Amino acid sequence: MRIPHTAMFIASAILHRRHRATIVSVSAFRLAGGGGAGVSRTSSFAPRPTPRRAVASSGGRGTDVAPLAAASASASESSSAASGSSSPPPGGRSSAAVTDGDLLSRTADAAVDGRKSTTAAAVVALDSNPPKGTRDFYPPDMRLRSWLFDQWRSVASLYGFSEYDAPVLESESLYTRKAGEEVTGQLYNFVDKGGRNVALRPEMTPSLARMVMAKKGGLPLPLKWFSIPQCWRYERMTRGRRREHYQWNMDVWGVSGIEAEAELLSAMVTFFVRVGLTSDDVGIKVNSRGVIAEVLAELGVPEDKFASTCVLVDKLEKVPLDEIREDLEALGLERSTIERLTSVLTNTSIESISGVLPPGSRAIEQLSALLDLCDAYGIRDWVTFDASVVRGLAYYTGVVFEAFDRRGALRAIAGGGRYDRLLETFGGEPTPAAGFGFGDAVIVELLRERNILPSFEGSGFDIVVFAMGSDLYRAAVEVASVLRAEGRTVDLILEDKKAKWVFKHASRNEAGYCVIVAEAEYENGEVVVKDLSVGEQRTVKIGALGDWAKEAFQS
């Protein structure tokens, strides 16, 4: 029978029961000249077969067989549906949606309730703290950070260094050079979606080495570069030690003499002086890995054990000897060797260390020359010899140094040394290099403790501009634009505020001046300018604001 007209209404409900779902589709067809009857069809989430196509009697486009079959079934069931018969239709069970007229509305209500409960479950109370060991930088913190970075950049520029940067994410293999290094066990490392072993950088020097290697000898030497990277280490937190920090790095490549170390030490001291510290506050311990190497060589310890021994010796500042004695013995160092080594580490003068090293010691020659250059730089009172300083990274090969708090309240402020063989560990040619890393956390703690850290609570705007009335706001915008064009930092008050609030806001942000656009003065082509440092005010012609700004800020 040909169907001249079909009106279809489809309602869908999702029923959940024991992790199974059934889509119930209820189709009602009204046939021409006859009563309507409900026909149901159920289907699971299994893939549906591709419907066969049939050609309509009119010879038009292909039509799905399934709707026509459903319509035929509807016609055959019309009489029983109309009479209220509960007997099932041919070919399968009757949908509950047909036998229960209220099911659709109840199912819809349940679905809404389900969405509400799912949404409620998805809303988890937000932990407002940053991840452990990390920091948020609110505006005052950012002003402090920017100030510190500016100091570092200024000193580096003063010494002729160029800034560079590298990705915070690097290949893990860049940092797993030697077993036993503390940094190896502190990596934030993972496998990325491409199956690569990567890590957040714990230090910058390996990235610098990779960059130098990438140029394959194309960089002119000597190279003097600096950077201020963010570094990550999963380590135990103490005062001034976090799991992320920023670090000022200065490195010299291509200079084999201790002139490079002396230049680096001078730059470090220049920074200390600029921020208000003296040699009574900070000292710099210097030593040479060559001291330990010569002692171990004299005791018959193989050269390939030097780096591993230095890594362990560096831990003596944090743990007692007994805790690493087994590790030292595992390297093949006998008890007598360990005792001799530890006795050497107690020396704090070039003269005393000379007595325990072989005659003509190369390490002593280098240290003596370095201290002589420090005297020429005028920084000798900052620098002291200390044989216990070896630094914990295996790649150091010569002079090492460490800045420290003379009061002993804080851990190392900065540290570095010579690493002539780092490039070689990556398959490159041995290249002389020296550098240091200087973290942001400890130096801020030190400056705060000495009460010489500047205040960064205020934004330090030059000028605050506000209109005394919404009808004058356009004029205030024009005034602010003129002042900004003169290079002044201007905070334009964007809302209609009372003068008392504006002055308090300007004082809180340590603004220098407040420019008031008031009705009477504006009618005369003037604005009121208040000097917040002395509390005096005057009127200035709007057309002369540029000249006033030049005069007021000429210093």
C-alpha positions in Angstrom: 0.0 0.0 0.0 1.4 3.4 -0.9 1.7 5.9 1.9 0.7 9.4 0.7 1.6 11.2 3.9 3.5 10.4 7.1 3.9 12.5 10.2 6.6 11.3 12.5 7.3 12.1 16.1 10.4 10.6 17.7 11.2 10.6 21.4 14.4 9.1 22.9 15.3 8.2 26.4 18.4 6.7 27.9 17.8 4.0 30.5 20.7 3.0 32.8 20.7 -0.3 34.5 23.7 -2.3 35.6 26.0 -0.5 33.1 23.7 -1.4 30.1 22.0 1.1 27.9 19.1 0.7 25.5 17.9 3.4 23.2 14.2 3.3 22.9 12.7 4.9 19.9 9.0 5.3 19.8 7.5 6.0 16.4 3.8 6.9 15.9 2.5 7.0 12.4 -0.8 8.5 11.4 -2.0 6.9 8.1 -4.4 8.5 5.7 -8.0 7.5 6.4 -7.1 5.4 9.5 -6.2 5.6 13.2 -2.6 5.8 14.5 -0.8 3.1 16.3 2.4 3.1 18.2 5.2 0.9 16.9 8.5 0.5 18.8 11.9 -0.5 17.8 14.8 -1.2 20.2 18.5 -1.2 19.5 21.6 -1.6 21.6 24.9 0.3 21.3 26.2 -2.3 18.9 27.1 -1.1 15.4 24.0 -0.7 13.3 23.9 -2.5 9.9 23.9 -0.3 6.8 20.2 0.0 5.7 19.3 -1.5 2.4 18.0 0.8 -0.3 14.8 0.5 -2.3 13.4 2.4 -5.2 10.1 4.2 -4.6 7.2 3.4 -7.0 7.5 6.8 -8.5 11.0 6.0 -9.7 12.6 8.8 -7.6 15.7 8.7 -5.3 16.5 5.6 -3.2 14.5 5.3 0.0 15.4 3.5 3.2 13.5 0.2 3.6 13.3 0.5 7.4 10.9 3.4 7.7 8.5 1.8 5.1 8.6 -1.5 7.0 7.9 0.3 10.2 5.0 2.0 8.6 3.6 -1.4 7.3 3.9 -2.9 10.7 2.1 0.2 12.2 -0.8 -0.4 9.8 -1.2 -4.0 10.7 -1.2 -3.2 14.4 -3.5 -0.3 14.2 -6.6 -2.2 15.1 -5.2 -3.9 18.2 -3.6 -0.6 19.3 -6.8 1.3 18.8 -8.8 -1.3 20.9 -6.2 -1.1 23.7 -5.1 -4.8 23.2 -2.0 -5.7 25.1 -0.9 -8.5 22.8 2.7 -7.9 21.5 3.2 -6.9 17.9 4.7 -9.5 15.5 8.4 -9.8 15.5 9.4 -8.8 19.1 8.6 -7.4 22.5 6.7 -4.3 23.0 8.6 -1.3 24.3 7.8 -0.2 27.8 7.4 3.2 26.3 4.3 1.9 24.6 2.8 0.0 27.5 3.6 2.7 30.0 2.4 6.1 28.8 4.2 7.9 31.7 7.6 6.3 31.1 8.9 9.0 28.8 8.3 11.9 31.2 9.6 9.9 34.1 12.7 8.9 32.2 13.3 12.5 31.1 13.1 13.6 34.7 15.5 10.9 35.8 17.9 12.0 33.0 17.8 15.6 34.3 18.4 14.4 37.9 21.3 12.3 36.6 22.9 15.3 34.9 22.6 17.3 38.1 24.2 14.6 40.2 27.0 14.2 37.6 27.7 17.9 37.6 27.7 18.0 41.4 30.2 15.1 41.5 32.4 16.8 38.9 32.6 20.0 41.0 35.6 19.5 43.3 36.7 22.1 45.8 39.7 23.9 44.2 42.9 23.9 46.2 43.9 27.5 46.0 47.6 26.7 46.8 50.1 26.2 44.0 51.7 22.8 43.8 54.1 22.0 46.7 57.5 23.7 46.3 56.2 26.2 43.7 55.1 29.9 43.9 52.5 32.3 42.7 53.8 35.7 41.7 51.3 38.4 42.6 52.0 41.9 41.4 54.3 42.8 44.3 56.2 39.5 43.9 56.5 40.2 40.2 57.9 43.7 40.9 60.5 42.1 43.2 61.4 39.5 40.6 61.7 42.0 37.8 63.9 44.2 40.0 66.2 41.2 40.8 66.3 40.2 37.1 67.1 43.8 36.1 70.0 43.8 38.5 71.4 40.5 37.1 70.9 41.7 33.5 72.6 45.0 34.3 75.7 43.3 35.8 76.0 40.8 32.9 75.8 43.6 30.4 78.4 45.6 32.3 80.8 42.6 31.8 80.0 42.2 28.1 77.8 39.1 28.3 75.0 38.3 25.8 71.6 36.8 26.9 70.3 33.5 25.6 67.5 31.0 26.4 66.5 27.4 25.8 63.4 25.2 26.3 62.4 24.3 29.8 61.7 20.8 28.5 64.7 18.8 27.5 65.7 15.2 26.7 66.2 13.3 30.0 69.6 11.9 28.7 70.9 15.5 28.9 71.0 15.2 32.7 71.8 11.5 33.4 75.5 11.7 32.7 76.9 10.2 35.9 75.3 7.8 38.4 75.4 9.2 42.0 74.8 12.8 41.0 72.1 14.3 43.3 70.4 16.0 40.4 69.8 12.7 38.6 67.4 11.6 41.4 65.7 15.0 41.5 64.4 15.2 38.0 60.9 16.0 37.0 60.9 13.5 34.2 58.3 11.6 32.3 57.5 9.9 28.9 55.7 12.3 26.5 52.9 11.3 24.2 55.5 10.5 21.5 57.3 8.0 23.7 60.3 10.2 24.4 61.9 10.4 27.8 62.0 14.1 28.7 62.6 16.2 31.8 62.0 19.7 33.1 65.5 21.2 33.2 67.1 21.1 36.7 70.0 23.4 35.5 71.0 25.3 32.5 74.6 24.4 31.7 73.7 21.1 29.8 71.3 23.1 27.6 74.1 25.5 26.9 76.4 22.7 26.0 73.8 21.3 23.6 73.4 24.6 21.9 77.1 25.0 21.5 77.3 21.5 20.0 74.4 22.3 17.6 76.5 25.0 15.9 79.3 22.5 15.2 82.1 24.9 15.8 80.3 27.8 14.1 80.3 30.0 17.2 83.2 32.4 17.6 85.1 31.9 20.8 85.5 33.1 23.5 81.8 33.0 24.2 80.4 35.0 27.1 76.7 34.3 27.6 74.2 34.6 30.4 70.6 33.5 31.1 67.9 33.6 33.7 66.1 30.3 33.3 63.4 28.6 35.5 64.8 25.3 36.9 63.0 22.4 38.5 64.2 19.8 41.1 62.1 17.5 43.1 64.1 17.9 46.4 63.5 18.3 50.1 62.5 21.9 50.7 64.3 24.1 53.2 64.6 27.8 53.7 65.6 29.3 50.4 65.3 26.0 48.6 62.2 25.2 46.5 61.3 22.8 43.8 61.3 25.5 41.2 63.5 28.5 41.1 65.0 31.1 38.8 68.7 31.1 38.3 71.2 33.6 37.0 73.8 31.9 34.9 77.0 33.4 33.5 79.3 31.3 31.4 82.6 31.8 29.6 83.6 29.3 26.8 86.9 29.1 25.0 89.2 30.5 27.8 91.4 27.8 29.4 93.1 30.1 32.0 91.8 31.2 35.4 91.1 34.6 34.0 87.6 33.3 33.2 87.0 32.4 36.8 88.3 35.7 38.1 86.0 37.6 35.7 83.0 35.6 36.9 83.8 36.1 40.6 84.2 39.8 40.0 80.7 39.9 38.3 79.2 38.1 41.3 80.7 40.6 43.8 79.6 43.5 41.7 76.0 42.3 42.0 76.4 41.9 45.8 77.7 45.5 46.1 74.9 46.9 43.9 72.2 45.4 46.2 73.8 46.6 49.4 75.7 43.6 50.6 79.3 43.8 51.9 82.1 41.3 52.4 81.0 41.1 56.0 77.7 39.6 54.8 78.9 37.3 52.0 82.0 35.4 51.3 83.1 33.2 48.4 84.9 30.0 49.1 87.2 28.8 46.3 88.9 25.4 45.8 90.0 23.2 42.9 89.0 19.7 42.0 92.6 19.3 41.2 93.4 19.3 45.0 91.3 16.2 45.5 92.6 14.7 42.3 96.2 15.1 43.3 95.6 13.5 46.7 93.7 10.6 45.2 96.4 10.1 42.6 99.1 10.0 45.2 97.0 7.4 47.1 96.7 5.3 44.0 93.0 5.9 43.3 92.2 5.6 39.5 91.4 8.8 37.7 88.0 7.4 36.6 86.9 7.5 40.3 87.7 11.2 40.8 84.3 12.6 39.7 82.3 10.1 41.7 84.4 10.7 44.8 83.8 14.5 44.5 80.1 14.0 44.2 80.2 12.0 47.5 82.5 14.4 49.2 80.2 17.3 48.4 77.6 15.6 50.6 79.8 15.9 53.7 78.5 19.4 54.3 75.0 17.9 54.8 75.6 14.5 56.2 78.2 12.9 58.6 81.1 10.9 57.1 79.7 7.6 58.4 76.6 8.0 56.2 78.7 8.0 53.0 81.6 5.8 54.2 80.1 2.7 52.6 79.6 4.5 49.3 83.3 5.7 49.3 84.4 2.2 50.1 82.3 0.8 47.3 84.4 3.0 44.9 87.4 1.2 46.1 88.6 3.7 48.6 90.1 2.1 51.7 89.6 3.5 55.2 93.1 5.0 55.3 92.5 6.8 52.0 89.2 8.2 53.2 90.8 9.4 56.4 93.6 11.1 54.5 91.1 12.7 52.1 88.9 14.1 54.9 92.0 15.5 56.6 92.9 17.4 53.5 89.4 18.9 53.3 89.9 20.6 56.7 92.5 23.0 55.2 91.5 26.6 54.9 94.7 28.2 53.6 96.9 27.8 50.5 99.9 27.5 52.8 98.5 24.6 54.8 97.2 22.7 51.8 100.6 23.0 50.1 102.1 20.9 52.8 99.9 17.9 52.0 100.1 18.0 48.2 103.0 16.9 46.0 105.7 19.5 45.2 104.9 21.7 42.2 101.1 21.1 42.5 99.3 22.4 39.5 96.1 23.0 41.6 98.1 25.2 44.0 99.5 27.2 41.1 96.0 27.9 39.7 94.5 28.8 43.1 97.4 31.2 43.9 97.1 32.9 40.5 93.3 33.2 41.0 93.6 34.8 44.4 96.2 37.2 42.9 93.7 38.3 40.2 91.0 38.7 42.8 93.3 41.2 44.5 93.7 43.0 41.2 89.9 43.2 40.8 89.6 44.6 44.4 87.6 41.6 45.6 90.2 39.7 47.7 88.4 40.4 51.0 85.4 38.5 49.6 87.3 35.4 48.6 88.6 32.7 50.9 90.2 29.3 50.2 88.3 26.3 51.5 89.4 22.8 50.5 86.0 21.3 51.5 84.3 23.0 48.6 84.0 20.5 45.7 80.5 21.1 44.3 78.2 18.2 43.6 78.1 18.0 39.8 80.4 15.4 38.2 81.3 17.6 35.2 83.5 20.1 37.2 87.2 19.6 36.4 89.1 22.5 38.0 88.5 25.6 40.1 85.1 25.5 42.0 83.6 28.3 44.1 80.6 28.9 46.3 79.1 32.1 47.7 77.9 31.8 51.3 76.2 33.7 54.1 78.9 34.5 56.6 76.4 34.3 59.5 75.6 30.7 58.4 71.9 31.1 58.5 71.3 30.2 54.8 72.5 27.6 52.4 74.8 28.4 49.5 73.8 31.5 47.7 75.6 30.7 44.4 78.1 28.3 43.0 80.1 27.3 39.9 83.4 26.4 38.5 85.3 25.0 35.5 83.9 22.2 33.4 86.3 21.7 30.5 85.0 18.2 29.6 81.2 18.6 29.6 81.0 18.8 25.9 83.1 15.7 25.6 80.5 13.7 27.6 78.0 14.5 24.9 80.3 13.4 22.1 81.8 16.7 21.3 85.4 18.0 21.4 86.8 19.1 24.8 86.2 22.8 25.1 87.4 25.0 28.1 84.5 26.5 29.9 83.6 28.0 33.3 80.4 29.5 34.8 78.1 29.9 37.8 74.5 29.5 38.8 72.9 32.0 41.2 69.4 31.2 42.5 66.7 33.8 43.2 65.3 32.3 46.4 68.3 32.4 48.8 69.5 35.9 47.8 66.0 37.3 48.5 66.0 35.6 51.9 69.4 37.1 52.6 68.4 40.7 51.5 65.2 40.4 53.6 67.1 39.2 56.6 69.6 42.1 56.3 66.7 44.5 56.0 68.0 45.9 52.7 65.4 44.5 50.3 63.4 47.4 48.7 59.7 47.5 49.1 57.6 46.4 46.2 54.1 46.9 47.6 53.3 49.9 45.6 53.1 49.9 41.8 55.1 53.1 41.5 53.0 54.8 38.9 54.3 58.2 37.9 50.9 59.8 37.8 47.3 59.0 38.7 44.6 60.7 36.5 41.0 60.9 37.4 37.9 62.9 36.4 35.6 64.5 39.0 32.5 63.5 37.3 31.5 61.1 34.5 31.0 64.0 32.1 34.7 64.8 32.4 35.9 61.3 31.7 36.6 61.9 28.1 38.8 64.8 29.0 40.7 62.6 31.6 41.4 60.1 28.8 42.9 62.9 26.7 45.0 64.1 29.6 46.3 60.5 30.3 47.1 60.1 26.6 49.2 63.2 26.5 51.2 62.2 29.6 51.7 58.6 28.3 53.0 60.1 25.1 55.7 61.7 27.2 56.8 58.3 28.5 55.1 58.6 31.9 53.4 55.7 33.6 49.8 56.7 34.1 47.0 55.0 36.0 43.7 56.3 34.7 40.9 55.8 37.1 38.2 54.0 35.1 35.3 54.4 37.4 33.5 57.3 39.0 35.3 57.5 42.4 35.4 60.0 45.2 38.6 62.1 45.6 39.3 60.6 49.0 39.4 57.1 47.5 41.6 58.3 44.6 44.2 59.9 46.9 44.4 56.8 49.1 44.8 54.6 46.0 47.6 56.9 44.7 49.4 56.8 48.1 49.0 53.0 48.3 50.6 52.6 44.9 53.4 55.1 45.7 52.4 57.4 42.8 54.3 60.7 42.4 51.5 62.9 41.2 47.8 63.1 40.9 46.2 65.0 38.0 42.6 66.0 38.7 40.2 66.9 35.9 37.7 69.2 37.7 34.9 71.1 36.2 35.9 74.7 37.0 39.5 74.3 36.0 38.7 72.3 32.9 36.4 75.2 31.7 39.6 77.4 31.9 41.6 74.8 29.9 43.5 73.6 33.0 43.9 70.6 35.3 44.9 70.4 39.0 48.3 68.7 39.6 49.0 67.5 43.1 52.6 66.6 44.2 51.9 63.6 46.5 55.4 63.7 48.0 54.9 67.2 49.6 51.1 67.6 49.4 51.2 70.7 47.3 49.0 71.3 44.2 48.9 73.8 41.3 47.0 74.2 38.1 48.6 73.5 34.7 47.3 74.4 31.3 46.2 71.2 29.4 48.3 72.3 26.4 51.4 72.6 28.6 51.1 69.2 30.3 53.8 67.7 28.1 56.3 70.4 29.2 55.2 70.0 32.8 55.9 66.3 32.6 59.4 66.8 31.2 60.2 69.3 34.0 58.7 67.2 36.8 60.5 64.0 35.8 63.7 65.5 34.4 65.9 63.9 37.0 
